[in-house]
C-alpha cells in the first residue's frame, strides 16, 4: 500500500499549477502533462515535480522576486520588484513602484508608485516568469542586433535630443512629445548599429538607410522568452 499522506501535497501542487492557468480545463492540463512525458508509468513524485515547474513559470500569484510579464485585459506589464513597464495602446510608461497588491489570474493588478499612489492596470489574464538566462542574453549590448534574431525580446529606450521613448520589438515605434500632442512614428528596421547608454542610437532601416534617434539615456528590457 502506498503512503496515503502523499495525496494532500500532490493535490496542493495541482492546485498551485492550475491556478496559474485557470483557462485550462483539468483534462487539458493533464493532456499537456502527458505530452511532457507524464504517462501511466510516472510516479506521484514525477507529477509533483512537473506541476511545480509549471507553477514556477506560470504562477497563480505575483512573486516578490524575479521578473514577470503580466498580461492584463488592458495592458502588458513587466515587473521586477522595483520597476514597472506598462505597454498599452499608446506610449510605454516606466515608473518605480513601491508595492503590489496580492494578485493573480482573474484578479485586478494594482501597483503603488514611489509616492504611494495606487494604479489600477486591469484584470490579470496570466503571469509568466521571464527566463533568467533569456534576461541575461537580452542584457547584452544592442550594437549589432538584427531584427531577424530578436526573438521574443522587447526593449524600451529613452533618448535625448530629441527626447523620445522608443519601443523596439519587431518594429521600431518612436514616441516624441510635441506641444500638445504625442507624435508616433512606426518604422521597420534591420539592425542596430550603435545604441549603448551615452551613444547615439543609430539604426539601419530597410534599403540600407541609416537613421539617428538621439542619445540613449536608458535601456530597459520589457520582455524576453519565458521559462
Secondary structure, 3 states (H helix, E strand, C coil): CCCCCHHHHHHHHHHHHHHHCCCCCHHHHHHHHHHCCCCCCCCHHHHHHHHHHHHHHCCCCCCCCCCEEEEECCCEEEECCCEEEEECCCCCEEEEEEEECCCCCCCEEEEEECCCCEEEEEEEEEEEEECHHHHHHHCCCCCCCEHHHCCCCEEEEEEECCCEEEEECCCEEEEEECCCCEEEEEECCCEEEECCCCCEEEEEEHHHEEEEEEEEEEEEEEECCEC
